[in-house]
Amino acid sequence: MTLNHEQKINDHLTAFLNAGHFKQDWYYYVGFSKTLLNQNGDFSASSDNYSLLEKRDYLQLGLRGDFKTGDLKHDYTVGVDRMWHYYGGPRDSKEVTNGWFGNIYQGDPGNWEKPSFGQSDAYYRDRNRITGVTVADTVSTSNDKLHVLLGYNNKLIKRDRYLPDESHQRNNGHYHGHSPFYGINYAFSPRFSVYANHTEEFVEGAIVGSGYTNKGESLDPYKTKENEIGLKFKTGDFFHKLSYFDIKQANAADKFNSDGTKTLTQDGEQRHRGIEYTGTGTIARKWNLIGGFMHLNTNVSSSSAASNGKRPNGVPDWTANMGVEYKASDDFAVLARGNYVGPSHILNERYRVPGYFTMDLGLKYNTKVNTTPLTLNAMCYNVFDKNYWSASGNTLHLGGPRTFMLSAEMKL
């Protein structure tokens, strides 16, 4: 559930409120993990029951307005926000191995015994209380050529933990982060401008998933930092954006234990440096084009010799997409889009995951039901039913098959 409200106080001042509530309760969640045993594709598998319980409550209050100092215009925002994040799992997770073995190239062996678990109710194990204060001011000149953004965010994260016997450990984690952000944009002409910015964000640590000895726990909060420079220009009816960025963030690493299990930890940082281009606009009457590409030069700095200096797991060198839209009329349009994801690696460059290319097709139709506007959308993803592997961290997934989706949007 979400609630967003703006209240205009006068011509130069507006108050706003944003609130939300989210809850998921998976009474019986079955996790499944596989371990690759050799280069031939043989694997072993295990499964467990892991009841999942999560709740987020959010509230933000603030003011937005503008004023002038001489020839300079100020557009400012001041806001305070609070989020209560509860996360939990079962008191007693049951893991079953059942002697499952197979091969990734041969499909289902057909002889696996159905898993059977005892149920364990979930309980809220972690509670994070996140409080933030944000102040931002965008200063612009009277000719609107120069815009300068100055901002600051102060965030406090407090963590409580509840044990399976329902005892309460208060304030077992206390984290504080200062995050400045600033940027500049200068327009040499209505068709050409350059910009640069720096952003920082202090965020909650990731929640550890299945397959780890510390599953269900939250890693420590960390700060991400990004610097970006770029240019924006227009040629005819086509808009271009080209940028270079440098991002630093905490590195999540697998620690392999002597008994063959693994624990998820934070060790060092990941650095992502890259170039990104996007373009969109009209190329002919009734024809629109949108597309872009990104190249990433990325590596890990950590205390582990196995990962230090290597690419992060599951991160491709190149990604690109291009879509063409034909607007037959104001009410009917056809879309064709190609998507490319380049090769990547898992297990610290031990295995190479090939790149892949997929195609999507879509239709859009505007009509009315009585006097109510109605938009109908039909999409077909992976039109040619391409078989491919998709990497995410140290995990491989089978790529999504040919998928059809229909949706309708009404404006009441």
C-alpha positions, 0 to 999 in steps of 0.5 A: 500500500502507498500513499502520496500527497502534496499540499500547496501552501502558497505559490512558492511552497508545497508540503508533501507526504509519502507513506508505504506498507509492504508485507510478505509471509511465505508460510512454506517456502522451498529453497533449492540449491545446486553445487557444480562438481566438475567441468562435465556439468555434474552437480549435487543438489539439496533442498530446505524449507525456509519460511519467509517473513518480511515487513516494511513501513515507510513515512516521509514528510517534507517541504519543497519550494523556491526563492530568489537571491539576486539573479539566482533562482533556488529550488529546494527540498527539505525532508525527513523519513523513517523506515521500519524494516522487519525480516525473519525466517524459521526457528528451525530450518530443515535441509534435505539432500536425498542423494540428488545428483544430475547433469546440467546438460542432460535435464531432469534425471527423473529419479529424484525422491520428492522432498518432505519437510517438517514445517517451522513457523517464521518469526521476525529476527531482525528489525532495522530502524532507518532515519534520514534527513535530506536537504537539497538546493538546485541553483540556476541562473536567470538565462537557465544555462547553468544549474548547480545542485548541492545536497546532503543526506544524514542517515542513522541505522539501528538494528535489533535482533530477536532470538528463537526463544523470543528474547530481545537484543536491543541495539546490537548494531548502530550505524551512521552515514553522511552522504553529500551529493552535488552536480553541475549542468551547463547548456552551451545552447538549447541543443548541447550541454555538459554535466558532472555529478557526485552521489553517495548513498548509505544503504542497508546490507544485503539479506543473505539467501539460501545456500549459506551458513548465515542465511537470513542474516543481514550484512553490515550497511555500506556506502556506495559512491558514484562520479559521473561526467557526460554530455547531452546533445540533440541532432534533428529530432534525435536526443543523445546522452553519452557518459563516463561513470565510476562507482565504488561499492562493498563487495559480497564474497563467498567464504568457503569453510573446511566442511564444504559449506560457505558463508556470505561476507563483505570483503573489500570493494567492487569498482565499476568504471564504464561508458554508457550511451543512450539515444532516442527520437524520431528517425522518419515519419511515424518511426521512433528509435530508442537504444543504447549500450554500456561497457563496464571495466570492473574489478574486485579489491579484497583480501582474498587471493581468489577474487582480488583483481578479478571481475565481479561474478556475473557482471558482463563486459557489454550490454546493449539494446535497440528498439524500433516503434512504428506508430501507424496512428495515434491509437496503434503502435508496433514495437520490435526490440533486440537485447544483448548481454555479453559474456561474464564469469562466475566463481572468480573467473573459473567459468565463462558464461556465454553472451546471448541475444534475444528479441521482443515484439509488442503491440499497443492500442488505445481505445475507449470503453464507453467514455473511459480511455483504455490502453491495451498492451501485448508483449512477446518476450524472447520471440525465438525462444532462445536457450541461454544461461543467465548469471547472477553473482555466483548463480546460473539460471536458465534464461526466460523462455518465450513469454506472452504478456497482456495488460490493460490500463484504464484512466478513470 
